[in-house]
Amino acid sequence: MIAALALAIWLVLVFARHGFWLARERDTRDLPPEPAHWPAVAAVVPARDEAEVIAEAIGSLIAQDYPGSFRVILVDDSSSDGTGDIARGLGAARLEVLASLPLSVGWTGKLWAVRQGVERAGNAPTYLWLTDADIAHAPDTLRTLVARAEAGDLALVSLMAKLRCETLAERMLIPAFVFFFQMLYPFGLVNRATGPGGAAGGCMLVRRAALEAAGGIAAIRDALIDDCTLGALLKRQGRIWLGLTDRSRSIRRYETFGSVAAMISRSAYAQLRYSPWLLAGTLLGLALVYLVPPVAAIFASGLARLAGLAAWALMAIAFQPMLAFYRRSPLWGVALPVIAAFYAGCTLLSAWQHARGRGGMWKGRAQAAGG
Protein backbone atom coordinates (compact mmCIF):
# COMPACT_ATOMS: atom_id res chain seq x y z
CA MET A 1 0.00 0.00 0.00
CA ILE A 2 2.78 2.45 0.88
CA ALA A 3 4.57 1.84 -2.42
CA ALA A 4 1.30 2.31 -4.30
CA LEU A 5 0.75 5.61 -2.48
CA ALA A 6 4.23 6.78 -3.44
CA LEU A 7 3.50 5.87 -7.06
CA ALA A 8 0.20 7.77 -6.95
CA ILE A 9 1.98 10.85 -5.63
CA TRP A 10 4.51 10.72 -8.45
CA LEU A 11 1.76 10.33 -11.03
CA VAL A 12 0.16 13.51 -9.66
CA LEU A 13 3.49 15.37 -9.60
CA VAL A 14 4.36 14.41 -13.17
CA PHE A 15 0.95 14.81 -14.78
CA ALA A 16 -0.92 17.32 -12.60
CA ARG A 17 1.67 19.74 -11.18
CA HIS A 18 1.65 22.16 -14.11
CA GLY A 19 4.62 20.50 -15.82
CA PHE A 20 7.06 21.97 -13.29
CA TRP A 21 9.69 19.41 -14.22
CA LEU A 22 9.75 20.18 -17.95
CA ALA A 23 11.85 23.35 -17.48
CA ARG A 24 9.94 25.12 -20.26
CA GLU A 25 9.91 28.64 -18.85
CA ARG A 26 13.12 30.20 -20.18
CA ASP A 27 14.11 33.74 -21.00
CA THR A 28 15.08 32.68 -24.53
CA ARG A 29 11.56 31.58 -25.45
CA ASP A 30 8.71 33.80 -26.64
CA LEU A 31 10.96 36.84 -26.70
CA PRO A 32 8.94 40.08 -26.77
CA PRO A 33 9.80 42.97 -29.10
CA GLU A 34 12.00 45.75 -27.79
CA PRO A 35 10.07 48.75 -26.45
CA ALA A 36 9.96 52.02 -28.36
CA HIS A 37 11.23 53.79 -25.24
CA TRP A 38 13.72 52.35 -22.74
CA PRO A 39 12.70 53.39 -19.20
CA ALA A 40 15.20 54.35 -16.50
CA VAL A 41 16.56 51.52 -14.33
CA ALA A 42 18.59 51.43 -11.12
CA ALA A 43 20.32 48.23 -10.00
CA VAL A 44 20.54 47.69 -6.24
CA VAL A 45 23.17 45.25 -4.97
CA PRO A 46 23.55 44.41 -1.26
CA ALA A 47 27.00 43.04 -0.44
CA ARG A 48 28.59 41.69 2.72
CA ASP A 49 32.15 40.30 2.63
CA GLU A 50 32.09 39.52 -1.10
CA ALA A 51 35.67 40.49 -1.99
CA GLU A 52 36.20 37.27 -3.94
CA VAL A 53 33.36 37.85 -6.40
CA ILE A 54 32.34 41.51 -6.26
CA ALA A 55 34.54 42.77 -9.10
CA GLU A 56 33.13 40.25 -11.57
CA ALA A 57 29.54 40.76 -10.42
CA ILE A 58 29.63 44.57 -10.50
CA GLY A 59 31.69 44.51 -13.68
CA SER A 60 28.91 42.58 -15.40
CA LEU A 61 26.40 45.25 -14.36
CA ILE A 62 28.60 48.10 -15.53
CA ALA A 63 28.97 46.33 -18.89
CA GLN A 64 25.21 46.17 -19.59
CA ASP A 65 24.41 47.42 -23.09
CA TYR A 66 21.15 48.98 -21.95
CA PRO A 67 20.10 51.91 -24.20
CA GLY A 68 18.22 53.80 -21.49
CA SER A 69 19.29 55.51 -18.28
CA PHE A 70 20.96 53.00 -15.97
CA ARG A 71 22.88 53.26 -12.72
CA VAL A 72 24.24 50.75 -10.19
CA ILE A 73 23.99 51.23 -6.43
CA LEU A 74 26.09 48.89 -4.29
CA VAL A 75 25.27 48.90 -0.57
CA ASP A 76 28.24 47.65 1.44
CA ASP A 77 26.70 45.84 4.41
CA SER A 78 29.46 46.27 7.02
CA SER A 79 31.99 44.20 5.08
CA SER A 80 35.30 43.42 6.75
CA ASP A 81 37.19 42.29 3.64
CA GLY A 82 37.32 45.46 1.55
CA THR A 83 34.31 44.67 -0.62
CA GLY A 84 33.35 48.33 -0.96
CA ASP A 85 36.90 49.45 -1.77
CA ILE A 86 37.19 46.82 -4.51
CA ALA A 87 33.96 48.06 -6.07
CA ARG A 88 35.07 51.70 -5.86
CA GLY A 89 38.31 50.72 -7.53
CA LEU A 90 36.39 49.81 -10.67
CA GLY A 91 36.04 53.55 -11.24
CA ALA A 92 32.77 53.34 -13.14
CA ALA A 93 30.74 56.50 -13.67
CA ARG A 94 27.42 54.67 -13.40
CA LEU A 95 28.40 52.98 -10.08
CA GLU A 96 27.75 54.41 -6.61
CA VAL A 97 28.94 52.62 -3.46
CA LEU A 98 27.09 53.28 -0.21
CA ALA A 99 28.16 52.27 3.29
CA SER A 100 25.20 50.71 5.06
CA LEU A 101 23.84 52.26 8.22
CA PRO A 102 23.90 50.06 11.35
CA LEU A 103 21.35 47.25 11.14
CA SER A 104 17.91 48.33 12.32
CA VAL A 105 15.94 46.13 14.71
CA GLY A 106 13.41 43.90 12.98
CA TRP A 107 15.23 43.76 9.65
CA THR A 108 17.38 41.10 8.02
CA GLY A 109 20.76 42.45 7.01
CA LYS A 110 20.18 41.95 3.30
CA LEU A 111 16.81 43.68 3.21
CA TRP A 112 18.09 46.57 5.34
CA ALA A 113 20.81 47.09 2.73
CA VAL A 114 18.32 46.76 -0.14
CA ARG A 115 16.04 49.34 1.45
CA GLN A 116 18.87 51.87 1.60
CA GLY A 117 19.72 51.23 -2.04
CA VAL A 118 16.09 51.64 -3.09
CA GLU A 119 15.83 54.91 -1.16
CA ARG A 120 19.02 56.15 -2.80
CA ALA A 121 17.62 55.34 -6.24
CA GLY A 122 14.76 57.75 -5.58
CA ASN A 123 11.77 58.27 -7.83
CA ALA A 124 13.59 58.56 -11.15
CA PRO A 125 13.82 54.89 -12.20
CA THR A 126 10.78 53.08 -13.55
CA TYR A 127 12.38 49.78 -12.58
CA LEU A 128 14.63 48.55 -9.79
CA TRP A 129 16.93 45.66 -10.66
CA LEU A 130 17.49 43.75 -7.43
CA THR A 131 20.44 41.40 -7.82
CA ASP A 132 23.05 39.73 -5.63
CA ALA A 133 26.75 40.37 -5.23
CA ASP A 134 27.61 36.85 -6.39
CA ILE A 135 25.70 36.96 -9.70
CA ALA A 136 27.28 37.80 -13.06
CA HIS A 137 25.04 38.84 -15.95
CA ALA A 138 25.47 38.72 -19.71
CA PRO A 139 25.59 42.20 -21.32
CA ASP A 140 22.06 41.93 -22.77
CA THR A 141 20.37 40.71 -19.58
CA LEU A 142 18.80 44.03 -18.62
CA ARG A 143 17.52 44.62 -22.14
CA THR A 144 15.67 41.29 -22.11
CA LEU A 145 14.28 41.88 -18.62
CA VAL A 146 12.91 45.32 -19.47
CA ALA A 147 11.55 44.19 -22.84
CA ARG A 148 9.56 41.41 -21.16
CA ALA A 149 8.34 43.66 -18.36
CA GLU A 150 7.23 46.41 -20.75
CA ALA A 151 5.54 44.05 -23.20
CA GLY A 152 3.55 42.31 -20.48
CA ASP A 153 3.03 45.28 -18.15
CA LEU A 154 4.54 43.10 -15.43
CA ALA A 155 5.14 44.04 -11.81
CA LEU A 156 8.13 41.68 -11.61
CA VAL A 157 10.39 39.74 -13.96
CA SER A 158 12.69 37.28 -12.22
CA LEU A 159 15.30 34.89 -13.56
CA MET A 160 16.58 31.83 -11.72
CA ALA A 161 20.31 32.41 -12.08
CA LYS A 162 22.22 29.37 -13.26
CA LEU A 163 24.20 28.05 -10.30
CA ARG A 164 27.75 26.73 -10.51
CA CYS A 165 27.78 23.00 -11.19
CA GLU A 166 31.42 21.91 -11.40
CA THR A 167 32.58 20.28 -8.14
CA LEU A 168 31.26 16.86 -7.10
CA ALA A 169 29.03 18.42 -4.46
CA GLU A 170 27.63 20.89 -7.00
CA ARG A 171 27.06 18.23 -9.67
CA MET A 172 25.20 16.02 -7.23
CA LEU A 173 23.13 18.62 -5.39
CA ILE A 174 22.66 21.84 -7.39
CA PRO A 175 20.35 20.61 -10.20
CA ALA A 176 18.12 19.09 -7.52
CA PHE A 177 18.02 22.43 -5.70
CA VAL A 178 16.36 24.04 -8.73
CA PHE A 179 14.20 20.94 -9.33
CA PHE A 180 12.83 21.06 -5.78
CA PHE A 181 12.31 24.83 -6.05
CA GLN A 182 10.24 24.35 -9.20
CA MET A 183 8.24 21.64 -7.47
CA LEU A 184 7.33 24.11 -4.71
CA TYR A 185 6.82 27.04 -7.10
CA PRO A 186 5.91 25.72 -10.56
CA PHE A 187 7.05 28.48 -12.91
CA GLY A 188 4.13 27.98 -15.27
CA LEU A 189 1.70 28.45 -12.40
CA VAL A 190 3.57 31.44 -10.97
CA ASN A 191 3.34 33.13 -14.37
CA ARG A 192 -0.43 32.82 -14.55
CA ALA A 193 -2.57 35.72 -13.42
CA THR A 194 -4.26 33.60 -10.74
CA GLY A 195 -1.26 31.53 -9.63
CA PRO A 196 0.89 31.93 -6.51
CA GLY A 197 3.72 34.42 -6.30
CA GLY A 198 7.37 33.45 -6.42
CA ALA A 199 10.75 34.79 -7.49
CA ALA A 200 14.46 34.00 -7.55
CA GLY A 201 16.49 36.52 -5.61
CA GLY A 202 19.57 36.59 -7.81
CA CYS A 203 17.79 38.53 -10.55
CA MET A 204 14.57 40.47 -10.00
CA LEU A 205 13.43 43.42 -12.12
CA VAL A 206 10.80 45.20 -10.03
CA ARG A 207 8.43 47.90 -11.22
CA ARG A 208 9.04 50.68 -8.70
CA ALA A 209 5.43 51.86 -8.63
CA ALA A 210 4.25 48.33 -7.84
CA LEU A 211 6.77 48.00 -5.02
CA GLU A 212 5.68 51.31 -3.51
CA ALA A 213 2.00 50.35 -3.77
CA ALA A 214 2.78 47.10 -1.95
CA GLY A 215 4.39 48.91 0.96
CA GLY A 216 8.00 48.92 -0.17
CA ILE A 217 10.83 46.75 1.11
CA ALA A 218 9.63 47.47 4.65
CA ALA A 219 6.67 45.17 3.98
CA ILE A 220 9.03 42.16 3.94
CA ARG A 221 11.68 43.51 6.32
CA ASP A 222 12.07 40.31 8.36
CA ALA A 223 11.67 37.75 5.56
CA LEU A 224 14.48 35.22 5.40
CA ILE A 225 13.20 33.83 2.09
CA ASP A 226 12.94 37.35 0.76
CA ASP A 227 12.68 36.56 -2.94
CA CYS A 228 9.56 34.42 -2.80
CA THR A 229 8.04 36.71 -0.17
CA LEU A 230 8.59 39.67 -2.49
CA GLY A 231 7.20 37.70 -5.42
CA ALA A 232 4.02 36.95 -3.50
CA LEU A 233 3.74 40.59 -2.43
CA LEU A 234 4.12 41.95 -5.96
CA LYS A 235 1.74 39.37 -7.42
CA ARG A 236 -1.04 41.30 -5.66
CA GLN A 237 -0.07 44.36 -7.72
CA GLY A 238 -0.03 42.70 -11.13
CA ARG A 239 1.27 39.80 -13.15
CA ILE A 240 4.80 38.50 -12.68
CA TRP A 241 7.09 36.25 -14.71
CA LEU A 242 9.68 33.74 -13.48
CA GLY A 243 11.96 31.68 -15.69
CA LEU A 244 15.25 29.88 -16.13
CA THR A 245 18.25 31.53 -17.76
CA ASP A 246 21.81 31.07 -18.93
CA ARG A 247 22.30 34.85 -19.00
CA SER A 248 22.64 35.28 -15.24
CA ARG A 249 24.90 32.88 -13.39
CA SER A 250 26.07 32.44 -9.85
CA ILE A 251 29.82 32.77 -9.38
CA ARG A 252 29.82 31.55 -5.78
CA ARG A 253 31.67 28.27 -5.36
CA TYR A 254 30.36 25.37 -3.29
CA GLU A 255 33.47 23.25 -3.03
CA THR A 256 32.21 20.77 -0.44
CA PHE A 257 29.04 19.04 0.65
CA GLY A 258 29.28 21.07 3.86
CA SER A 259 29.14 24.36 1.99
CA VAL A 260 26.03 23.23 0.09
CA ALA A 261 24.47 22.08 3.36
CA ALA A 262 25.11 25.52 4.86
CA MET A 263 23.38 27.16 1.90
CA ILE A 264 20.32 24.89 2.16
CA SER A 265 20.01 24.95 5.94
CA ARG A 266 20.13 28.74 6.08
CA SER A 267 16.47 29.02 5.05
CA ALA A 268 14.96 25.51 5.03
CA TYR A 269 13.28 25.78 8.43
CA ALA A 270 12.02 29.27 7.56
CA GLN A 271 10.21 27.71 4.58
CA LEU A 272 8.38 25.58 7.16
CA ARG A 273 7.49 28.68 9.19
CA TYR A 274 9.61 27.36 12.07
CA SER A 275 6.96 24.76 12.86
CA PRO A 276 8.02 21.41 14.41
CA TRP A 277 4.81 19.90 13.08
CA LEU A 278 5.52 21.01 9.52
CA LEU A 279 9.08 19.74 9.96
CA ALA A 280 7.83 16.31 11.00
CA GLY A 281 5.32 16.23 8.16
CA THR A 282 7.95 17.30 5.64
CA LEU A 283 10.40 14.61 6.71
CA LEU A 284 7.69 11.94 6.57
CA GLY A 285 6.63 13.22 3.17
CA LEU A 286 10.18 13.13 1.83
CA ALA A 287 10.57 9.57 3.08
CA LEU A 288 7.33 8.52 1.41
CA VAL A 289 7.98 10.24 -1.91
CA TYR A 290 11.71 9.60 -2.33
CA LEU A 291 12.81 6.73 -0.10
CA VAL A 292 9.89 4.30 -0.24
CA PRO A 293 10.17 3.74 -4.04
CA PRO A 294 13.79 2.46 -4.09
CA VAL A 295 13.31 0.48 -0.86
CA ALA A 296 10.22 -1.21 -2.31
CA ALA A 297 11.93 -1.77 -5.66
CA ILE A 298 14.89 -3.50 -4.01
CA PHE A 299 13.38 -5.33 -1.04
CA ALA A 300 9.66 -5.85 -1.75
CA SER A 301 8.03 -8.35 -4.08
CA GLY A 302 5.00 -8.59 -6.32
CA LEU A 303 2.88 -5.51 -6.89
CA ALA A 304 4.68 -3.53 -4.20
CA ARG A 305 7.96 -4.00 -6.03
CA LEU A 306 6.41 -3.01 -9.35
CA ALA A 307 4.93 0.12 -7.78
CA GLY A 308 8.31 1.00 -6.27
CA LEU A 309 10.07 0.51 -9.60
CA ALA A 310 7.49 2.62 -11.42
CA ALA A 311 7.71 5.46 -8.89
CA TRP A 312 11.52 5.38 -8.96
CA ALA A 313 11.44 5.49 -12.76
CA LEU A 314 9.01 8.42 -12.77
CA MET A 315 11.16 10.51 -10.45
CA ALA A 316 14.27 9.74 -12.52
CA ILE A 317 12.44 10.73 -15.71
CA ALA A 318 11.07 13.92 -14.14
CA PHE A 319 14.61 14.95 -13.17
CA GLN A 320 15.97 14.64 -16.73
CA PRO A 321 15.07 18.10 -18.12
CA MET A 322 16.84 19.83 -15.23
CA LEU A 323 19.86 17.55 -15.58
CA ALA A 324 19.94 18.40 -19.28
CA PHE A 325 19.71 22.13 -18.48
CA TYR A 326 22.77 21.77 -16.26
CA ARG A 327 24.46 19.39 -18.73
CA ARG A 328 24.78 16.61 -16.17
CA SER A 329 24.62 12.85 -16.70
CA PRO A 330 21.11 11.35 -16.90
CA LEU A 331 22.28 8.74 -14.39
CA TRP A 332 21.93 11.31 -11.62
CA GLY A 333 18.19 10.75 -11.97
CA VAL A 334 18.55 7.31 -10.41
CA ALA A 335 20.33 8.90 -7.44
CA LEU A 336 17.51 11.34 -6.66
CA PRO A 337 16.45 9.38 -3.52
CA VAL A 338 19.95 9.77 -2.07
CA ILE A 339 20.00 13.46 -3.00
CA ALA A 340 16.59 13.96 -1.37
CA ALA A 341 17.88 12.27 1.80
CA PHE A 342 20.71 14.83 1.90
CA TYR A 343 18.18 17.66 1.62
CA ALA A 344 16.11 16.10 4.41
CA GLY A 345 19.22 16.11 6.59
CA CYS A 346 19.82 19.77 5.76
CA THR A 347 16.25 20.57 6.79
CA LEU A 348 16.86 18.89 10.15
CA LEU A 349 20.12 20.83 10.45
CA SER A 350 18.23 24.05 9.78
CA ALA A 351 15.79 23.32 12.60
CA TRP A 352 18.66 22.46 14.96
CA GLN A 353 20.47 25.69 14.12
CA HIS A 354 17.31 27.67 14.75
CA ALA A 355 16.86 26.00 18.15
CA ARG A 356 20.42 27.07 19.04
CA GLY A 357 19.75 30.67 18.05
CA ARG A 358 21.85 30.40 14.90
CA GLY A 359 19.08 30.22 12.31
CA GLY A 360 19.61 31.94 8.97
CA MET A 361 23.33 32.30 9.59
CA TRP A 362 24.96 34.41 6.87
CA LYS A 363 28.42 35.97 6.99
CA GLY A 364 28.55 35.73 10.77
CA ARG A 365 25.04 37.12 11.33
CA ALA A 366 22.07 35.04 12.56
CA GLN A 367 18.91 36.37 10.92
CA ALA A 368 16.09 33.89 11.56
CA ALA A 369 13.11 34.73 13.70
CA GLY A 370 13.34 33.81 17.32
CA GLY A 371 12.06 30.44 18.45
GUTORMI-69912 format. One record per residue (C-alpha): residue number from 0; y, z, x. Coordinates in pm, whole numbers. Example, Ala and Ser with C-alpha at 12.3 -4.5 7.8 and 13.67 -1.06 7.14 Angstrom:
// residues 2
PT num     yy     zz     xx
PT   0   -450    780   1230
PT   1   -106    714   1367
This chain:
// residues 371
PT num     yy     zz     xx
PT   0      0      0      0
PT   1    245     88    278
PT   2    184   -242    457
PT   3    231   -430    130
PT   4    561   -248     75
PT   5    678   -344    423
PT   6    587   -706    350
PT   7    777   -695     20
PT   8   1085   -563    198
PT   9   1072   -845    451
PT  10   1033  -1103    176
PT  11   1351   -966     16
PT  12   1537   -960    349
PT  13   1441  -1317    436
PT  14   1481  -1478     95
PT  15   1732  -1260    -92
PT  16   1974  -1118    167
PT  17   2216  -1411    165
PT  18   2050  -1582    462
PT  19   2197  -1329    706
PT  20   1941  -1422    969
PT  21   2018  -1795    975
PT  22   2335  -1748   1185
PT  23   2512  -2026    994
PT  24   2864  -1885    991
PT  25   3020  -2018   1312
PT  26   3374  -2100   1411
PT  27   3268  -2453   1508
PT  28   3158  -2545   1156
PT  29   3380  -2664    871
PT  30   3684  -2670   1096
PT  31   4008  -2677    894
PT  32   4297  -2910    980
PT  33   4575  -2779   1200
PT  34   4875  -2645   1007
PT  35   5202  -2836    996
PT  36   5379  -2524   1123
PT  37   5235  -2274   1372
PT  38   5339  -1920   1270
PT  39   5435  -1650   1520
PT  40   5152  -1433   1656
PT  41   5143  -1112   1859
PT  42   4823  -1000   2032
PT  43   4769   -624   2054
PT  44   4525   -497   2317
PT  45   4441   -126   2355
PT  46   4304    -44   2700
PT  47   4169    272   2859
PT  48   4030    263   3215
PT  49   3952   -110   3209
PT  50   4049   -199   3567
PT  51   3727   -394   3620
PT  52   3785   -640   3336
PT  53   4151   -626   3234
PT  54   4277   -910   3454
PT  55   4025  -1157   3313
PT  56   4076  -1042   2954
PT  57   4457  -1050   2963
PT  58   4451  -1368   3169
PT  59   4258  -1540   2891
PT  60   4525  -1436   2640
PT  61   4810  -1553   2860
PT  62   4633  -1889   2897
PT  63   4617  -1959   2521
PT  64   4742  -2309   2441
PT  65   4898  -2195   2115
PT  66   5191  -2420   2010
PT  67   5380  -2149   1822
PT  68   5551  -1828   1929
PT  69   5300  -1597   2096
PT  70   5326  -1272   2288
PT  71   5075  -1019   2424
PT  72   5123   -643   2399
PT  73   4889   -429   2609
PT  74   4890    -57   2527
PT  75   4765    144   2824
PT  76   4584    441   2670
PT  77   4627    702   2946
PT  78   4420    508   3199
PT  79   4342    675   3530
PT  80   4229    364   3719
PT  81   4546    155   3732
PT  82   4467    -62   3431
PT  83   4833    -96   3335
PT  84   4945   -177   3690
PT  85   4682   -451   3719
PT  86   4806   -607   3396
PT  87   5170   -586   3507
PT  88   5072   -753   3831
PT  89   4981  -1067   3639
PT  90   5355  -1124   3604
PT  91   5334  -1314   3277
PT  92   5650  -1367   3074
PT  93   5467  -1340   2742
PT  94   5298  -1008   2840
PT  95   5441   -661   2775
PT  96   5262   -346   2894
PT  97   5328    -21   2709
PT  98   5227    329   2816
PT  99   5071    506   2520
PT 100   5226    822   2384
PT 101   5006   1135   2390
PT 102   4725   1114   2135
PT 103   4833   1232   1791
PT 104   4613   1471   1594
PT 105   4390   1298   1341
PT 106   4376    965   1523
PT 107   4110    802   1738
PT 108   4245    701   2076
PT 109   4195    330   2018
PT 110   4368    321   1681
PT 111   4657    534   1809
PT 112   4709    273   2081
PT 113   4676    -14   1832
PT 114   4934    145   1604
PT 115   5187    160   1887
PT 116   5123   -204   1972
PT 117   5164   -309   1609
PT 118   5491   -116   1583
PT 119   5615   -280   1902
PT 120   5534   -624   1762
PT 121   5775   -558   1476
PT 122   5827   -783   1177
PT 123   5856  -1115   1359
PT 124   5489  -1220   1382
PT 125   5308  -1355   1078
PT 126   4978  -1258   1238
PT 127   4855   -979   1463
PT 128   4566  -1066   1693
PT 129   4375   -743   1749
PT 130   4140   -782   2044
PT 131   3973   -563   2305
PT 132   4037   -523   2675
PT 133   3685   -639   2761
PT 134   3696   -970   2570
PT 135   3780  -1306   2728
PT 136   3884  -1595   2504
PT 137   3872  -1971   2547
PT 138   4220  -2132   2559
PT 139   4193  -2277   2206
PT 140   4071  -1958   2037
PT 141   4403  -1862   1880
PT 142   4462  -2214   1752
PT 143   4129  -2211   1567
PT 144   4188  -1862   1428
PT 145   4532  -1947   1291
PT 146   4419  -2284   1155
PT 147   4141  -2116    956
PT 148   4366  -1836    834
PT 149   4641  -2075    723
PT 150   4405  -2320    554
PT 151   4231  -2048    355
PT 152   4528  -1815    303
PT 153   4310  -1543    454
PT 154   4404  -1181    514
PT 155   4168  -1161    813
PT 156   3974  -1396   1039
PT 157   3728  -1222   1269
PT 158   3489  -1356   1530
PT 159   3183  -1172   1658
PT 160   3241  -1208   2031
PT 161   2937  -1326   2222
PT 162   2805  -1030   2420
PT 163   2673  -1051   2775
PT 164   2300  -1119   2778
PT 165   2191  -1140   3142
PT 166   2028   -814   3258
PT 167   1686   -710   3126
PT 168   1842   -446   2903
PT 169   2089   -700   2763
PT 170   1823   -967   2706
PT 171   1602   -723   2520
PT 172   1862   -539   2313
PT 173   2184   -739   2266
PT 174   2061  -1020   2035
PT 175   1909   -752   1812
PT 176   2243   -570   1802
PT 177   2404   -873   1636
PT 178   2094   -933   1420
PT 179   2106   -578   1283
PT 180   2483   -605   1231
PT 181   2435   -920   1024
PT 182   2164   -747    824
PT 183   2411   -471    733
PT 184   2704   -710    682
PT 185   2572  -1056    591
PT 186   2848  -1291    705
PT 187   2798  -1527    413
PT 188   2845  -1240    170
PT 189   3144  -1097    357
PT 190   3313  -1437    334
PT 191   3282  -1455    -43
PT 192   3572  -1342   -257
PT 193   3360  -1074   -426
PT 194   3153   -963   -126
PT 195   3193   -651     89
PT 196   3442   -630    372
PT 197   3345   -642    737
PT 198   3479   -749   1075
PT 199   3400   -755   1446
PT 200   3652   -561   1649
PT 201   3659   -781   1957
PT 202   3853  -1055   1779
PT 203   4047  -1000   1457
PT 204   4342  -1212   1343
PT 205   4520  -1003   1080
PT 206   4790  -1122    843
PT 207   5068   -870    904
PT 208   5186   -863    543
PT 209   4833   -784    425
PT 210   4800   -502    677
PT 211   5131   -351    568
PT 212   5035   -377    200
PT 213   4710   -195    278
PT 214   4891     96    439
PT 215   4892    -17    800
PT 216   4675    111   1083
PT 217   4747    465    963
PT 218   4517    398    667
PT 219   4216    394    903
PT 220   4351    632   1168
PT 221   4031    836   1207
PT 222   3775    556   1167
PT 223   3522    540   1448
PT 224   3383    209   1320
PT 225   3735     76   1294
PT 226   3656   -294   1268
PT 227   3442   -280    956
PT 228   3671    -17    804
PT 229   3967   -249    859
PT 230   3770   -542    720
PT 231   3695   -350    402
PT 232   4059   -243    374
PT 233   4195   -596    412
PT 234   3937   -742    174
PT 235   4130   -566   -104
PT 236   4436   -772     -7
PT 237   4270  -1113     -3
PT 238   3980  -1315    127
PT 239   3850  -1268    480
PT 240   3625  -1471    709
PT 241   3374  -1348    968
PT 242   3168  -1569   1196
PT 243   2988  -1613   1525
PT 244   3153  -1776   1825
PT 245   3107  -1893   2181
PT 246   3485  -1900   2230
PT 247   3528  -1524   2264
PT 248   3288  -1339   2490
PT 249   3244   -985   2607
PT 250   3277   -938   2982
PT 251   3155   -578   2982
PT 252   2827   -536   3167
PT 253   2537   -329   3036
PT 254   2325   -303   3347
PT 255   2077    -44   3221
PT 256   1904     65   2904
PT 257   2107    386   2928
PT 258   2436    199   2914
PT 259   2323      9   2603
PT 260   2208    336   2447
PT 261   2552    486   2511
PT 262   2716    190   2338
PT 263   2489    216   2032
PT 264   2495    594   2001
PT 265   2874    608   2013
PT 266   2902    505   1647
PT 267   2551    503   1496
PT 268   2578    843   1328
PT 269   2927    756   1202
PT 270   2771    458   1021
PT 271   2558    716    838
PT 272   2868    919    749
PT 273   2736   1207    961
PT 274   2476   1286    696
PT 275   2141   1441    802
PT 276   1990   1308    481
PT 277   2101    952    552
PT 278   1974    996    908
PT 279   1631   1100    783
PT 280   1623    816    532
PT 281   1730    564    795
PT 282   1461    671   1040
PT 283   1194    657    769
PT 284   1322    317    663
PT 285   1313    183   1018
PT 286    957    308   1057
PT 287    852    141    733
PT 288   1024   -191    798
PT 289    960   -233   1171
PT 290    673    -10   1281
PT 291    430    -24    989
PT 292    374   -404   1017
PT 293    246   -409   1379
PT 294     48    -86   1331
PT 295   -121   -231   1022
PT 296   -177   -566   1193
PT 297   -350   -401   1489
PT 298   -533   -104   1338
PT 299   -585   -175    966
PT 300   -835   -408    803
PT 301   -859   -632    500
PT 302   -551   -689    288
PT 303   -353   -420    468
PT 304   -400   -603    796
PT 305   -301   -935    641
PT 306     12   -778    493
PT 307    100   -627    831
PT 308     51   -960   1007
PT 309    262  -1142    749
PT 310    546   -889    771
PT 311    538   -896   1152
PT 312    549  -1276   1144
PT 313    842  -1277    901
PT 314   1051  -1045   1116
PT 315    974  -1252   1427
PT 316   1073  -1571   1244
PT 317   1392  -1414   1107
PT 318   1495  -1317   1461
PT 319   1464  -1673   1597
PT 320   1810  -1812   1507
PT 321   1983  -1523   1684
PT 322   1755  -1558   1986
PT 323   1840  -1928   1994
PT 324   2213  -1848   1971
PT 325   2177  -1626   2277
PT 326   1939  -1873   2446
PT 327   1661  -1617   2478
PT 328   1285  -1670   2462
PT 329   1135  -1690   2111
PT 330    874  -1439   2228
PT 331   1131  -1162   2193
PT 332   1075  -1197   1819
PT 333    731  -1041   1855
PT 334    890   -744   2033
PT 335   1134   -666   1751
PT 336    938   -352   1645
PT 337    977   -207   1995
PT 338   1346   -300   2000
PT 339   1396   -137   1659
PT 340   1227    180   1788
PT 341   1483    190   2071
PT 342   1766    162   1818
PT 343   1610    441   1611
PT 344   1611    659   1922
PT 345   1977    576   1982
PT 346   2057    679   1625
PT 347   1889   1015   1686
PT 348   2083   1045   2012
PT 349   2405    978   1823
PT 350   2332   1260   1579
PT 351   2246   1496   1866
PT 352   2569   1412   2047
PT 353   2767   1475   1731
PT 354   2600   1815   1686
PT 355   2707   1904   2042
PT 356   3067   1805   1975
PT 357   3040   1490   2185
PT 358   3022   1231   1908
PT 359   3194    897   1961
PT 360   3230    959   2333
PT 361   3441    687   2496
PT 362   3597    699   2842
PT 363   3573   1077   2855
PT 364   3712   1133   2504
PT 365   3504   1256   2207
PT 366   3637   1092   1891
PT 367   3389   1156   1609
PT 368   3473   1370   1311
PT 369   3381   1732   1334
PT 370   3044   1845   1206
